[in-house]
Amino acid sequence: MTSPSATVAARRWLVQVCCHRSCDRGGSAAVLAAFREHQSSTILIAESDCMGQCSAGPTVKVMPGNTWYCRVTADDVPRIVSQHLQGGEPVRDRLHPRFHPFDPSL
């Protein structure tokens, strides 16, 4: 039987960072640079054009799972990498509420 952490570790991730005008003004270049420090054979980092979430930027989308993060800063990146990409658990306080409505039972 495979452990959950082994399954997460074997997964390949795509992290898209919006770098269009609004997100760029919010610091997406620093977010992109911070994610690129963690790029590996299992974590691909990609610069994205507008994702349509300008009021909530910088916006980051993680695939698989279609997980959307909003108002991401470079300081958030290590936690997203360790908790989500390495640990399999999305970072709840950065989840975009449009795509991930708050569930108080969690």
N, C-alpha and C positions, 0 to 999 in steps of 0.2 A: 504494500500500500504506500502511496506517495504522500508525503506530508504537505500541508498547505504551503509552507514556506518554500519547499522544493518546487511546487507547481508554480508559484509566483516567480521564483528565481529563473525557471526555465522559459517563462513567457517573454515574448518580444514586445516591446512598447514603442508606440509612436507618440511623441509629445509635440503638439503644434502650438506655437506661440504667435498670437496675432501681433503684427508689427505695423499695422496700418496707422493712419494719422492719429486718431484718438488714443489708441493703445500706446503708440510711440510717445506721445506727449505724457502719458502716464508712467513711462519708464520701461516699456517692453524690451528695449535694447539690453538693459541690465538683466532683465528676467531671462532673455534668450541666452545671454552670455553665461549666466549662472547655470542654466540647464546644460549648456554645451560642456561645462566642466564635468558633467556626469555622463556624457555620451559614451556608449560602449557597444559591444556586439549585440546587446539585448535592449538597449535604450537608444532609439533614433530621435534626434531633435530636429525639428523643421520650423523654419520661419514661414508664417502664413500671412496672406493678405487678409482683408477685412472678413471677420467672422460674423458680423452683424450684431455684435453685442457692445457697441461703442460706449454706452453709458456705464458699463460694468468693467471696463478694461483697466489694466491689461488682462486679456482673456487667454486661457490656456485650455486646450482640449487634449485628453489622454485617451488613446485607443490601444487595445480593445477596451470596451466598456462604455465608450462614449461619455466619459466623465468630463464635465465642464467646471473649470475654476474661474473665479472672477476676482478682480482687484488684487491680482497676484503681484507681489514684490520680489525682488531678488532674495530678500531674507526668508521668504516662504519656500524657496526652491529646495533647500536641503531636507526640509520636513516632508515635502511632497515626494521627493525621491526616496527617502528612507521609509516613510510610513506607507505610501501608496505603491510606488514602483518596486520596492524591495520587500515590503511587508504585506501588500495586498489590501490595505485598508485606506480608503480615500480620506483626505483631510477635510473633515466636516465643516470647519469654520471658513473654508475658502470655496466650498461648493457653490456653484451658481444657482440661486433659488429658482430661476426660470426653468431649469432642467432638472433640478433636484430639490423639490419642495421640502421644507423642514418637517421632520417627523419627530415629535417630542418623545415617542416611545423608544427611540434608539439611544 
